[in-house]
């Protein structure tokens, strides 16, 4: 019997942007938890420092008050009420010192309580490298936060590359058994394989059907083209 209350596993991401945002959200959550833990640690350290300092001052005053009572100075008051008030004040200082020592007080929180409000919401930095090599084969690589992606994420990213080729009347095909996971580009009307790097680069930079705007629109992400990145493998 299926348990209706059993939590279902999360659905796998259907788009590259969804996958990227999921990973960034998880990273933000991890960083926020670390930030909150550090703030709590700092709060405790400052509390202990403040408490120890105040406690030492109070115990010093308690010692003075006790010595004053032992010396019989309270007997010098002409009125009984005055002497009792002085003793009561001494006891109050002792009570404060005892409270500090046992930790029954708390340090006001001027800014700790809003730690959870100041959570990080960092946006992922996504770049890509799509280039044709000297053999006329195309290599695609997405990079998220400085790290090249692979597997499902790279395949999701390449879906937009396929649609860009189709938009320009080309058919993008993965080269079978290619260890670098490269593609070939064939014109759908003529059947001619595009192998001229200059023609491909001009097609990429076309002002109306260029690759960059198409990828950005398809993935709904702010992308940067990284010409300096050189992928080494799939």
Buried (B, 14 or more C-beta within 10 A) or exposed (E): EEEEEEEEEEEEBEBBBBBBBEBBEEBBEEEBEEBBEEBEEEBEEEBEEEBEEBBEBBBEBBEEBEEBBEEEEBEEBEEEEEBEEBBEEBEEBBEBBBBBBEEEEEBEEEEBEEBEEEEEEEEBBBBBBBBBEEEBBBBBBBBBBEEBBEEEBBEBBBBBBBBBBEEBEBBBBBEEEEEEBBBBBBBEEEEEBBBEBEEBEEBBEEEEBBBBBBBBEBBEBEBEBBEEBEBEEB
